Amino acid sequence: MTLIINVTTPEGIVMASDSRQSQRNIKQYTRISTNSAKKLFALTDKVIVGIAGLAFFPNEDGIQTNVSKYIKAFSKSEKLDHLSVKDIAYKLHDYISDKYPWEKQLDISAQQLRVESEQKGAKVLSIEKSANSIEFKIKQANGRIEEGHLNIEAIQILISGYNKEGTCETYELRSPGQISKKRGINDYGSTWVGQGDVVSRLILGYDSKMLNLPVFSKLSSQKNDLLQQLHGLEYNIQWSLMTLQDAIDLSVFLIKSTSMIQRYADGVNMDIGDIQGVGGPIDVAVITQEDGIEWITNQNLTIHDY
């Protein structure tokens, strides 16, 4: 899954990522495939992209390919230096959406759901595809009927950097999905993609899973008011006064905290079972209007002692 942290300050932008990738093997078990994956890439001298979510998908020849290869191919095939951060975000979204055969992935997910259910002695009553999700009804071995939906695993991308006129912007891209602007001019703060539940608890004061509790579903008509009240739990961090060093320290802390919690916790009680998707060395890059991109930590090939 991964965790990408972006912190925007008056002094510059910090982008940080872990380096773990996981995948499902032929028996449908999730395993850690590597702790040395690169997830941050410079698209120009002042724009960086971070990737999370789905790590691999098949290319036109059916060969599983790392999403990072598509990002690198995009950066080489397009002339990006003269474009704004927004223009780059939209171009990359179109590029990835064209390459990612998520409709086929939806079929694979439906098949995986059927196989896993049958392995547990359950009977699949119905599986229906709807937009970019699967609606299912399963009769468990104990006779209980389970209904729900399974969303296609999306590629999540965070793009952040400076425009030629000196303004900075941050965008989140999802494929399948939309583009959303997260940070604009003088809009300082933190944005994250990937397994961000621990970060949400630490910064915002709550995990969005809380909104799925039955007690909150009864308050659907008051959802906007509820979210405004929950905003009161967010830590009052003075983002506009934060230095670059403080932003680096905070970003690394959030990734390390997520990795540590995942080491001990197997999800939450209302949704038990999770992937230890955050781990390995942490890469950190800083972007400033004056000097462009500076890599604070960036994995290099080496010989590890085992």
Sine and cosine of phi, psi and omega as CSV:
sin_phi,cos_phi,sin_psi,cos_psi,sin_omega,cos_omega
0.00,0.00,-0.86,0.51,0.03,-1.00
1.00,-0.07,0.25,-0.97,0.17,-0.99
-0.59,-0.81,0.86,-0.51,0.07,-1.00
-0.93,-0.36,0.80,-0.60,0.01,-1.00
-0.91,-0.40,0.74,-0.67,0.10,-0.99
-0.85,-0.52,0.76,-0.65,0.10,-1.00
-0.79,-0.61,0.84,-0.55,0.00,-1.00
-0.96,-0.29,0.82,-0.57,-0.02,-1.00
-0.78,-0.63,0.20,-0.98,0.06,-1.00
-0.88,0.47,-0.43,0.90,-0.02,-1.00
-0.99,0.11,-0.37,0.93,-0.04,-1.00
0.36,-0.93,-0.18,-0.98,-0.08,-1.00
-0.89,-0.46,0.66,-0.75,0.11,-0.99
-0.91,-0.41,0.73,-0.68,0.13,-0.99
-0.84,-0.55,0.77,-0.64,-0.02,-1.00
-0.70,-0.71,0.51,-0.86,0.02,-1.00
-0.52,-0.86,0.41,-0.91,0.19,-0.98
-0.99,0.13,-0.17,-0.99,-0.05,-1.00
-0.68,-0.74,0.42,0.91,-0.01,-1.00
-0.99,-0.11,0.65,-0.76,0.14,-0.99
-0.77,-0.64,0.60,-0.80,0.04,-1.00
-0.79,-0.61,0.33,-0.94,0.01,-1.00
-0.44,-0.90,0.31,-0.95,0.09,-1.00
-1.00,-0.03,0.74,-0.68,0.04,-1.00
-1.00,0.02,-0.11,-0.99,-0.10,-0.99
-0.90,0.44,-0.40,0.92,0.04,-1.00
-1.00,-0.01,0.11,0.99,0.04,-1.00
0.95,0.32,0.37,0.93,0.13,-0.99
-1.00,-0.01,0.65,-0.76,0.06,-1.00
-1.00,0.06,0.78,-0.62,-0.01,-1.00
-0.71,-0.70,0.45,-0.89,0.08,-1.00
-0.97,0.26,0.86,-0.51,-0.03,-1.00
-1.00,0.00,-0.50,0.86,0.02,-1.00
-0.27,-0.96,0.43,-0.90,0.15,-0.99
-0.90,-0.44,0.41,0.91,-0.04,-1.00
-0.69,-0.72,0.53,0.85,0.01,-1.00
-0.99,0.13,0.63,-0.78,0.10,-0.99
-1.00,-0.01,0.73,-0.68,-0.06,-1.00
-0.79,-0.61,-0.07,1.00,0.07,-1.00
-0.92,-0.40,0.73,-0.68,-0.05,-1.00
-0.65,-0.76,0.67,-0.74,0.07,-1.00
-0.99,0.12,0.83,-0.55,0.05,-1.00
-1.00,-0.05,-0.57,0.82,0.14,-0.99
-0.67,-0.74,-0.13,-0.99,0.01,-1.00
-0.97,0.25,-0.09,1.00,0.00,-1.00
-0.66,-0.76,0.27,0.96,0.02,-1.00
-0.72,-0.70,0.77,-0.64,0.00,-1.00
-0.84,-0.54,0.55,-0.83,0.06,-1.00
-0.85,-0.52,0.64,-0.77,0.09,-1.00
-0.85,-0.53,0.65,-0.76,-0.07,-1.00
-0.88,-0.47,0.65,-0.76,0.02,-1.00
-0.61,-0.79,-0.05,-1.00,0.00,-1.00
0.98,0.19,-0.67,-0.74,-0.02,-1.00
-0.86,0.51,0.79,-0.61,-0.07,-1.00
-1.00,-0.08,-0.49,0.87,-0.06,-1.00
-0.70,-0.72,0.54,-0.84,0.24,-0.97
-0.45,-0.89,0.42,-0.91,-0.10,-0.99
-0.94,0.33,0.64,-0.77,0.07,-1.00
-0.99,0.14,-0.18,-0.98,-0.07,-1.00
-0.91,0.42,-0.29,0.96,0.05,-1.00
-0.99,-0.11,0.07,1.00,0.02,-1.00
0.99,0.12,0.16,0.99,-0.02,-1.00
-1.00,-0.02,0.79,-0.61,0.04,-1.00
-0.86,0.50,0.81,-0.59,-0.10,-0.99
-0.77,-0.63,0.68,-0.73,0.01,-1.00
-0.92,0.40,0.68,-0.73,0.01,-1.00
-0.85,0.53,-0.51,0.86,-0.01,-1.00
-0.86,0.51,-0.53,0.85,0.01,-1.00
-0.92,0.40,-0.57,0.82,0.04,-1.00
-0.93,0.36,-0.61,0.79,0.04,-1.00
-0.89,0.45,-0.70,0.71,0.01,-1.00
-0.90,0.44,-0.66,0.75,0.02,-1.00
-0.89,0.46,-0.64,0.77,0.03,-1.00
-0.88,0.47,-0.71,0.70,-0.05,-1.00
-0.91,0.43,-0.47,0.89,-0.01,-1.00
-1.00,0.04,-0.45,0.89,-0.09,-1.00
-1.00,0.02,-0.28,0.96,-0.06,-1.00
-0.91,-0.42,0.56,-0.83,0.12,-0.99
-1.00,0.00,0.96,-0.27,-0.19,-0.98
-0.95,-0.30,-0.29,0.96,-0.16,-0.99
-0.86,0.51,-0.52,0.85,-0.06,-1.00
-1.00,-0.01,-0.03,1.00,-0.08,-1.00
-1.00,-0.04,0.40,-0.92,0.11,-0.99
-0.98,0.20,0.23,-0.97,0.05,-1.00
-0.86,0.51,-0.65,0.76,0.00,-1.00
-0.89,0.46,-0.71,0.71,-0.01,-1.00
-0.89,0.45,-0.65,0.76,0.02,-1.00
-0.90,0.44,-0.67,0.74,0.00,-1.00
-0.86,0.52,-0.71,0.70,-0.03,-1.00
-0.94,0.35,-0.61,0.79,0.05,-1.00
-0.90,0.43,-0.69,0.72,-0.01,-1.00
-0.92,0.39,-0.63,0.78,0.03,-1.00
-0.87,0.49,-0.70,0.71,0.03,-1.00
-0.89,0.45,-0.65,0.76,-0.05,-1.00
-0.90,0.43,-0.77,0.64,-0.03,-1.00
-0.92,0.38,-0.66,0.75,-0.01,-1.00
-0.89,0.45,-0.52,0.86,0.04,-1.00
-0.96,0.28,-0.53,0.85,-0.05,-1.00
-1.00,0.08,-0.52,0.85,-0.12,-0.99
-1.00,0.10,0.94,-0.35,-0.01,-1.00
-0.99,0.14,0.93,0.37,-0.14,-0.99
-0.93,0.37,-0.39,0.92,0.06,-1.00
-0.90,0.44,-0.67,0.75,0.06,-1.00
-0.91,0.41,-0.60,0.80,0.02,-1.00
-0.89,0.45,-0.55,0.83,0.04,-1.00
-0.90,0.43,-0.65,0.76,0.05,-1.00
-0.90,0.44,-0.65,0.76,0.01,-1.00
-0.90,0.44,-0.67,0.74,0.01,-1.00
-0.89,0.45,-0.63,0.78,0.03,-1.00
-0.90,0.44,-0.65,0.76,0.02,-1.00
-0.92,0.38,-0.64,0.77,0.03,-1.00
-0.89,0.45,-0.65,0.76,0.03,-1.00
-0.88,0.47,-0.66,0.75,0.00,-1.00
-0.91,0.42,-0.71,0.70,-0.02,-1.00
-0.90,0.44,-0.72,0.69,-0.02,-1.00
-0.90,0.45,-0.61,0.79,0.01,-1.00
-0.91,0.41,-0.71,0.71,-0.02,-1.00
-0.92,0.39,-0.55,0.83,0.05,-1.00
-0.90,0.44,-0.47,0.88,-0.01,-1.00
-1.00,-0.03,0.07,1.00,0.02,-1.00
0.99,0.11,0.22,0.98,0.00,-1.00
-1.00,-0.03,0.28,-0.96,0.02,-1.00
-0.87,-0.49,0.82,-0.57,0.03,-1.00
-0.98,0.19,0.89,-0.46,-0.01,-1.00
-1.00,0.07,-0.62,0.78,0.03,-1.00
-0.33,-0.94,0.58,-0.81,0.13,-0.99
-0.69,-0.72,0.88,-0.48,-0.02,-1.00
-0.79,-0.62,0.73,-0.69,0.05,-1.00
-1.00,0.07,0.70,-0.71,0.01,-1.00
-0.64,-0.77,0.91,-0.42,-0.04,-1.00
0.82,0.58,-0.89,-0.45,0.01,-1.00
-0.92,-0.40,0.61,0.79,0.04,-1.00
-0.57,-0.82,0.15,-0.99,0.01,-1.00
-0.85,-0.53,0.80,-0.61,0.11,-0.99
-0.99,-0.12,0.76,-0.65,-0.07,-1.00
-0.70,-0.72,0.40,-0.92,0.12,-0.99
-0.70,-0.71,0.83,-0.55,-0.10,-1.00
-0.77,-0.64,0.70,-0.71,0.10,-1.00
-0.99,-0.13,0.93,-0.38,-0.04,-1.00
-0.95,0.32,0.24,-0.97,-0.05,-1.00
-0.87,0.50,-0.47,0.88,0.00,-1.00
-1.00,0.06,0.08,1.00,0.04,-1.00
1.00,-0.09,-0.18,0.98,-0.01,-1.00
-0.95,0.32,0.68,-0.73,0.04,-1.00
-1.00,-0.04,0.83,-0.55,0.01,-1.00
-0.92,-0.38,0.78,-0.62,0.06,-1.00
-0.86,-0.51,0.56,-0.83,0.02,-1.00
-0.03,-1.00,-0.17,-0.98,0.04,-1.00
-0.66,-0.75,0.48,-0.88,-0.02,-1.00
-0.83,-0.56,0.89,-0.46,0.00,-1.00
-1.00,0.10,0.55,-0.83,0.08,-1.00
-0.91,0.42,0.63,-0.78,0.01,-1.00
-0.95,0.32,0.86,-0.52,-0.09,-1.00
-1.00,-0.03,0.44,-0.90,0.22,-0.98
-1.00,0.07,0.82,-0.57,-0.01,-1.00
-0.94,-0.35,0.76,-0.65,-0.08,-1.00
-0.75,-0.66,0.69,-0.72,0.07,-1.00
-0.87,-0.48,0.83,-0.55,0.02,-1.00
-0.89,-0.46,0.74,-0.67,-0.01,-1.00
-0.54,-0.84,0.57,-0.82,0.02,-1.00
0.17,-0.99,-0.20,-0.98,-0.06,-1.00
-0.93,-0.37,0.63,-0.78,0.14,-0.99
-0.99,0.10,0.18,-0.98,-0.05,-1.00
-0.87,0.49,-0.56,0.83,-0.03,-1.00
-0.99,0.17,0.02,1.00,0.09,-1.00
0.99,-0.17,-0.07,1.00,0.05,-1.00
-0.99,0.15,0.49,-0.87,0.02,-1.00
-0.90,-0.43,0.51,-0.86,-0.01,-1.00
-0.60,-0.80,0.42,-0.91,0.07,-1.00
-0.70,-0.71,0.75,-0.66,-0.01,-1.00
-0.80,-0.61,0.57,-0.82,0.14,-0.99
-0.95,-0.33,0.74,-0.68,0.01,-1.00
-0.88,-0.47,0.63,-0.78,0.10,-1.00
-0.75,-0.66,0.70,-0.71,0.06,-1.00
-0.70,-0.71,0.91,-0.41,0.00,1.00
-0.95,0.30,0.54,-0.84,-0.02,-1.00
0.52,-0.85,-0.27,-0.96,-0.14,-0.99
-0.91,-0.41,0.01,-1.00,0.11,-0.99
-0.96,-0.29,0.70,-0.72,0.07,-1.00
-0.72,-0.69,0.68,-0.73,0.03,-1.00
-0.99,0.13,0.81,-0.59,-0.06,-1.00
-0.97,-0.23,-0.58,0.82,-0.01,-1.00
-0.64,-0.76,0.66,-0.75,0.05,-1.00
-0.83,-0.56,-0.42,-0.91,-0.04,-1.00
-0.90,0.44,0.79,-0.61,0.02,-1.00
0.83,0.55,0.41,0.91,0.02,-1.00
-0.97,-0.24,1.00,0.09,-0.12,-0.99
-1.00,0.03,0.56,-0.83,0.00,-1.00
0.37,-0.93,-0.24,-0.97,-0.04,-1.00
-0.86,-0.51,0.61,-0.80,0.07,-1.00
-0.75,-0.67,0.58,-0.81,0.00,-1.00
-0.59,-0.81,0.46,-0.89,0.10,-0.99
-0.71,-0.70,0.37,-0.93,-0.05,-1.00
0.98,-0.22,-0.56,-0.83,0.01,-1.00
-0.99,0.15,0.99,0.12,-0.14,-0.99
-0.98,-0.20,0.26,0.96,-0.06,-1.00
-0.90,0.43,-0.63,0.77,0.01,-1.00
-0.93,0.37,-0.66,0.75,0.03,-1.00
-0.88,0.48,-0.68,0.74,0.01,-1.00
-0.87,0.49,-0.67,0.75,0.02,-1.00
-0.91,0.42,-0.65,0.76,-0.06,-1.00
-0.95,0.31,-0.66,0.75,-0.08,-1.00
-1.00,-0.04,-0.79,0.61,-0.10,-1.00
-0.99,0.12,-0.42,0.91,0.00,-1.00
0.99,-0.11,0.00,1.00,0.02,-1.00
-0.35,-0.94,0.36,-0.93,0.08,-1.00
-0.99,-0.17,0.69,-0.72,-0.04,-1.00
-0.87,0.49,-0.34,0.94,0.07,-1.00
-0.86,0.51,-0.42,0.91,0.00,-1.00
-0.84,0.54,-0.52,0.85,-0.04,-1.00
-0.95,0.32,-0.19,0.98,0.04,-1.00
-1.00,0.01,-0.07,1.00,0.03,-1.00
-0.91,0.40,0.58,-0.81,-0.03,-1.00
-0.80,0.60,-0.60,0.80,-0.05,-1.00
-0.89,0.46,-0.53,0.85,0.00,-1.00
-0.99,0.11,-0.48,0.88,0.03,-1.00
-0.90,0.44,-0.45,0.89,0.04,-1.00
-0.96,0.27,-0.24,0.97,-0.04,-1.00
-0.95,-0.30,0.46,0.89,-0.10,-1.00
-0.83,0.55,-0.58,0.82,-0.01,-1.00
-0.94,0.34,-0.30,0.96,-0.02,-1.00
-0.94,-0.35,0.37,0.93,-0.12,-0.99
-0.87,0.50,-0.71,0.71,-0.02,-1.00
-0.88,0.47,-0.67,0.74,0.03,-1.00
-0.91,0.42,-0.62,0.79,0.02,-1.00
-0.89,0.45,-0.71,0.71,-0.01,-1.00
-0.90,0.44,-0.60,0.80,0.05,-1.00
-0.91,0.42,-0.61,0.80,0.03,-1.00
-0.94,0.34,-0.63,0.78,0.02,-1.00
-0.90,0.43,-0.45,0.89,0.04,-1.00
-0.85,0.53,-0.43,0.90,0.02,-1.00
-0.92,0.39,-0.27,0.96,0.01,-1.00
-1.00,0.09,-0.23,0.97,-0.05,-1.00
-0.93,0.37,0.68,-0.73,0.05,-1.00
-0.88,0.47,0.68,-0.73,-0.01,-1.00
-1.00,0.08,0.98,0.18,-0.01,-1.00
-1.00,0.01,0.76,-0.65,-0.02,-1.00
-0.99,0.12,0.98,0.22,-0.07,-1.00
-0.88,0.48,-0.56,0.83,-0.06,-1.00
-0.95,0.30,-0.19,0.98,0.03,-1.00
-0.95,-0.30,-0.01,1.00,-0.11,-0.99
-0.97,0.25,0.69,-0.73,0.09,-1.00
-1.00,0.07,0.23,-0.97,0.03,-1.00
-0.89,0.45,-0.63,0.78,0.01,-1.00
-0.89,0.45,-0.66,0.75,0.05,-1.00
-0.89,0.46,-0.63,0.78,0.00,-1.00
-0.91,0.40,-0.62,0.79,0.06,-1.00
-0.90,0.44,-0.75,0.67,-0.02,-1.00
-0.86,0.50,-0.69,0.73,-0.01,-1.00
-0.91,0.42,-0.70,0.72,-0.02,-1.00
-0.87,0.49,-0.71,0.70,0.00,-1.00
-0.91,0.42,-0.65,0.76,0.02,-1.00
-0.87,0.50,-0.69,0.73,-0.04,-1.00
-0.91,0.41,-0.63,0.78,0.02,-1.00
-0.94,0.33,-0.69,0.73,0.01,-1.00
-0.91,0.42,-0.62,0.79,0.01,-1.00
-0.90,0.43,-0.67,0.75,0.04,-1.00
-0.89,0.46,-0.71,0.70,0.01,-1.00
-0.88,0.48,-0.64,0.77,-0.03,-1.00
-0.93,0.36,-0.69,0.72,0.02,-1.00
-0.89,0.45,-0.67,0.75,0.00,-1.00
-0.90,0.44,-0.44,0.90,0.02,-1.00
-0.90,0.44,-0.52,0.85,-0.08,-1.00
-0.95,-0.31,-0.47,0.88,-0.12,-0.99
-0.97,-0.24,0.72,-0.70,0.06,-1.00
-0.97,-0.23,0.94,0.34,-0.06,-1.00
0.98,0.20,-0.33,-0.94,0.04,-1.00
-0.89,-0.45,0.26,-0.97,-0.12,-0.99
-0.88,0.48,-0.50,0.86,0.01,-1.00
-0.99,0.12,-0.15,0.99,-0.02,-1.00
-0.46,-0.89,0.94,0.35,-0.09,-1.00
-0.96,0.29,0.64,-0.77,0.00,-1.00
0.96,-0.26,0.94,-0.35,-0.04,-1.00
-0.55,-0.83,0.20,-0.98,-0.02,-1.00
-0.98,-0.17,0.74,-0.67,0.13,-0.99
-0.98,0.21,0.96,0.28,-0.18,-0.98
-1.00,-0.01,-0.06,1.00,-0.03,-1.00
-0.89,-0.46,0.82,-0.57,-0.01,-1.00
0.07,-1.00,-0.05,-1.00,-0.01,-1.00
0.99,0.17,-0.03,-1.00,0.02,-1.00
-0.86,0.52,0.46,-0.89,-0.02,-1.00
-0.96,-0.29,0.82,-0.58,0.09,-1.00
-1.00,-0.08,0.67,-0.74,-0.01,-1.00
-0.71,-0.70,0.74,-0.67,0.08,-1.00
-0.78,-0.62,0.55,-0.84,0.04,-1.00
-0.87,-0.49,0.67,-0.74,0.06,-1.00
-0.86,-0.51,0.79,-0.61,0.11,-0.99
-0.81,-0.59,0.42,-0.91,0.01,-1.00
-0.90,0.44,-0.59,0.81,-0.08,-1.00
-0.97,0.23,-0.70,0.71,-0.17,-0.99
-0.93,-0.37,-0.08,1.00,-0.01,-1.00
0.97,0.26,-0.62,-0.78,-0.11,-0.99
-1.00,-0.01,0.74,-0.67,0.13,-0.99
-0.79,-0.61,0.81,-0.58,0.02,-1.00
-1.00,0.05,0.89,-0.46,0.04,-1.00
-0.99,0.16,-0.73,0.68,0.16,-0.99
-0.70,-0.71,0.71,-0.71,-0.03,-1.00
-0.46,-0.89,0.89,-0.45,-0.09,-1.00
-0.84,0.54,0.72,-0.70,0.12,-0.99
-0.86,-0.51,0.44,-0.90,0.04,-1.00
-0.90,0.43,0.66,-0.75,-0.04,-1.00
-0.40,-0.92,-0.05,-1.00,0.09,-1.00
-0.95,-0.33,0.87,-0.49,0.01,-1.00
-1.00,0.01,0.56,-0.83,0.10,-0.99
-1.00,0.01,0.77,-0.64,0.00,-1.00
-0.86,-0.51,0.00,0.00,0.00,0.00
